[in-house]
C-alpha cells in the first residue's frame, strides 16, 4: 500500500483535491546526464545530495536534465533503502563507486548519500512538455518534490504490468 500526502502548492495545509495528491515514498530529482550515465553503468553506486530525504522515501525518479545531451525527461527510477541516509565517512569503500571517497572525506558539498539498490529505465520517459501539460507540474524539478499519485500510477503502479512500463537495468 502506498502512502499519499495531500499537499497544496500554496500552503502547508493538507488538501483533498486529487490533483495535488503525492506519493510519500517517491521523490523526483534532477540529475545531469553524465551522473545518470555513471549510475546506469554501475560506476556510481550512490546519489549524493545536500539535503536529507525523509525516512520512508524508497524511490528516486530521475529527471535527466537537457544540458550535455540529456533528454529533459524523467527517464529512470532508482530504488534506495527507505532509512539509509549516509553522512560523510559512512559510505562503504567496497564496492568502489565514483564520488564515494570524496564524499567520505568531506570534499563534496553534499551532506547525504543514498545507495542505489536497483535501477529501472522507463520505456516511455516523461518529457518536460508532458510534465507540464499532463501531470500539472510547473516545469523541470528544482531540488526535490514528491511524485504525484496519478503519475505514480501511470508509470510505476502496482507490480502487475510494471514490466510493460519499464526495463530493470539492475
C-alpha positions as CSV (number, residue, x, y, z in Angstrom):
1,X,0.0,0.0,0.0
2,X,1.4,3.4,-0.9
3,X,1.3,6.5,1.4
4,X,-0.4,9.5,-0.1
5,X,0.3,13.1,1.0
6,X,-2.2,15.8,0.3
7,X,-0.2,18.9,-0.5
8,X,-1.3,22.3,-1.8
9,X,1.3,24.1,-3.8
10,X,0.5,27.3,-2.0
11,X,0.1,26.1,1.6
12,X,1.4,23.6,4.1
13,X,-2.2,22.7,4.9
14,X,-3.5,19.3,3.7
15,X,-5.9,19.4,0.7
16,X,-8.3,16.9,-0.7
17,X,-8.0,17.8,-4.3
18,X,-6.9,14.7,-6.2
19,X,-4.6,16.8,-8.5
20,X,-2.4,17.6,-5.5
21,X,-2.0,14.0,-4.1
22,X,1.6,13.0,-3.7
23,X,3.2,9.6,-3.0
24,X,5.4,9.9,0.1
25,X,7.7,7.0,-0.9
26,X,8.7,8.5,-4.2
27,X,10.6,11.7,-5.0
28,X,11.5,13.5,-8.2
29,X,15.1,14.8,-8.6
30,X,17.0,16.4,-11.4
31,X,20.3,14.7,-12.5
32,X,22.9,15.6,-15.1
33,X,23.3,13.2,-17.9
34,X,26.9,12.4,-17.0
35,X,25.9,11.3,-13.5
36,X,23.0,9.3,-14.7
37,X,25.3,7.5,-17.2
38,X,27.6,6.6,-14.4
39,X,24.7,5.2,-12.4
40,X,23.5,3.2,-15.4
41,X,27.0,1.7,-15.9
42,X,27.2,1.0,-12.1
43,X,30.3,3.0,-11.8
44,X,28.4,5.3,-9.4
45,X,26.5,3.4,-6.7
46,X,25.3,6.3,-4.5
47,X,23.4,9.5,-5.3
48,X,24.6,12.5,-3.2
49,X,22.6,15.5,-2.2
50,X,22.8,18.5,0.1
51,X,19.5,17.6,1.7
52,X,18.3,14.6,3.8
53,X,15.3,12.9,2.3
54,X,12.7,11.8,4.8
55,X,12.8,8.2,6.1
56,X,10.4,6.1,4.1
57,X,11.4,7.5,0.7
58,X,12.4,4.4,-1.3
59,X,12.4,5.5,-4.9
60,X,14.1,8.4,-6.8
61,X,12.5,9.4,-10.0
62,X,15.4,10.8,-12.1
63,X,14.7,13.8,-14.4
64,X,17.6,13.8,-16.8
65,X,18.4,17.5,-17.5
66,X,18.8,18.8,-21.0
67,X,22.3,20.0,-20.8
68,X,25.2,17.8,-22.0
69,X,23.0,15.8,-24.4
70,X,20.3,15.0,-21.9
71,X,16.7,14.3,-22.7
72,X,14.9,16.8,-20.5
73,X,12.7,13.9,-19.3
74,X,12.1,11.6,-16.3
75,X,13.9,8.6,-17.7
76,X,14.8,6.3,-14.7
77,X,13.6,5.2,-11.3
78,X,16.2,4.2,-8.7
79,X,15.3,2.2,-5.7
80,X,17.1,3.2,-2.4
81,X,16.8,1.8,1.1
82,X,13.9,3.6,3.0
83,X,16.0,4.5,6.0
84,X,19.7,4.5,4.9
85,X,20.9,8.1,4.7
86,X,24.7,8.1,4.7
87,X,26.7,11.0,6.1
88,X,30.3,11.7,5.2
89,X,32.6,9.0,6.5
90,X,29.9,6.3,6.5
91,X,29.7,5.1,2.9
92,X,31.3,1.7,2.4
93,X,34.5,1.7,0.4
94,X,33.7,-1.6,-1.3
95,X,32.4,-1.9,-3.9
96,X,34.1,1.1,-5.4
97,X,31.8,3.9,-6.6
98,X,32.5,7.3,-8.2
99,X,32.4,10.0,-5.6
100,X,32.4,7.8,-2.6
101,X,35.9,8.6,-1.4
102,X,35.4,12.3,-1.9
103,X,32.1,12.2,0.0
104,X,33.6,10.2,2.9
105,X,36.5,12.7,3.1
106,X,34.0,15.6,3.3
107,X,35.2,17.1,0.0
108,X,31.7,17.3,-1.6
109,X,29.1,19.9,-0.9
110,X,26.6,17.1,-0.5
111,X,25.8,16.0,3.1
112,X,23.8,12.8,2.4
113,X,24.4,9.7,0.3
114,X,21.7,7.4,-1.0
115,X,22.8,3.9,-2.1
116,X,21.3,2.8,-5.4
117,X,20.0,-0.7,-5.0
118,X,18.0,-1.2,-8.2
119,X,17.6,0.9,-11.4
120,X,14.7,0.9,-13.9
121,X,14.5,2.7,-17.2
122,X,11.1,4.0,-18.3
123,X,10.1,2.6,-21.7
124,X,8.2,5.9,-22.2
125,X,10.1,8.7,-20.5
126,X,8.0,11.6,-19.1
127,X,9.0,14.6,-21.2
128,X,9.2,18.1,-19.9
129,X,6.2,19.0,-22.0
130,X,4.2,16.0,-20.6
131,X,5.2,17.0,-17.1
132,X,3.6,20.4,-17.7
133,X,0.5,19.5,-19.7
134,X,-0.5,16.1,-18.4
135,X,0.8,16.0,-14.9
136,X,0.3,19.6,-13.8
137,X,4.0,20.4,-13.0
138,X,5.3,23.9,-13.5
139,X,8.5,22.8,-15.1
140,X,11.7,20.9,-14.5
141,X,12.2,19.9,-10.8
142,X,14.3,22.2,-8.6
143,X,15.5,20.4,-5.5
144,X,13.1,17.5,-4.8
145,X,9.4,17.0,-4.7
146,X,7.1,14.1,-4.1
147,X,5.8,12.3,-7.2
148,X,2.1,12.9,-7.9
149,X,-0.2,9.9,-7.3
150,X,-1.5,9.9,-10.9
151,X,2.0,9.9,-12.4
152,X,3.0,7.2,-9.9
153,X,0.1,5.0,-11.0
154,X,0.7,5.6,-14.7
155,X,4.5,4.9,-14.7
156,X,5.1,2.7,-11.7
157,X,1.8,1.5,-10.2
158,X,1.3,-2.0,-8.8
159,X,3.5,-4.9,-9.7
160,X,1.1,-6.3,-12.3
161,X,2.0,-4.8,-15.7
162,X,5.2,-3.0,-14.5
163,X,7.4,-4.9,-16.9
164,X,5.4,-3.2,-19.7
165,X,6.3,0.2,-18.4
166,X,10.0,-0.2,-17.7
167,X,13.1,-2.2,-18.0
168,X,15.0,-3.3,-14.9
169,X,18.7,-2.5,-15.5
170,X,19.9,-4.0,-12.2
